[in-house]
Amino acid sequence: MGAGYQVRRARPEELPACADLYLRVLRDTFTWQAPERHHREDFLRAAREEEVYVAVEDSEILGLAAFYRPQNFLHSLYVARRGRGVGKALLDQVLAAATGPVSLKVQAPNRRAQHFYAREGFCCVERGQDAGSDVAWLRLVRERPKSRPAS
């Protein structure tokens, strides 16, 4: 790959490093929430049922995407180093693996993520707030590209 990194399925032994990246990016990015609210165990618990993809360069994990295939739901997309196309490459991997429209939830204060997903063709289909939470969310959906008929 010309970008210098490879996107592939995470290996089981890489999941702890993925959890560390998840925690670090959450705490750095979600400034509207107390850092102690986030736990690496949350990622590891969810990863048991998800396909986790990583972008790797020289054995360093640059980003991850966690995909819950039964619902075509992108549960997590976190990138340690922005500006290299890592997020888009991970998203493209998930879109290629999906069997239908891909959905995700993004927190309302996370404007950077909303802009990224809008640029990638996602549309907001629902807004809400979970019981007991003080943060609203948006549900975004993107249809899979239709196959072109052979000419």
Secondary structure, DSSP 4 states (H G I P E B T S, - for coil): -TTS-EEEEPPGGGHHHHHHHHHHHHHHH-TTS-GGG--HHHHHHHHTTSEEEEEEETTEEEEEEEEEGGGTEEEEEEESS-SSSHHHHHHHHHHHH-SS-EEEEEETT-HHHHHHHHHTT-EEEEEEE-TT-S-EEEEEEEPPPPPPPP-
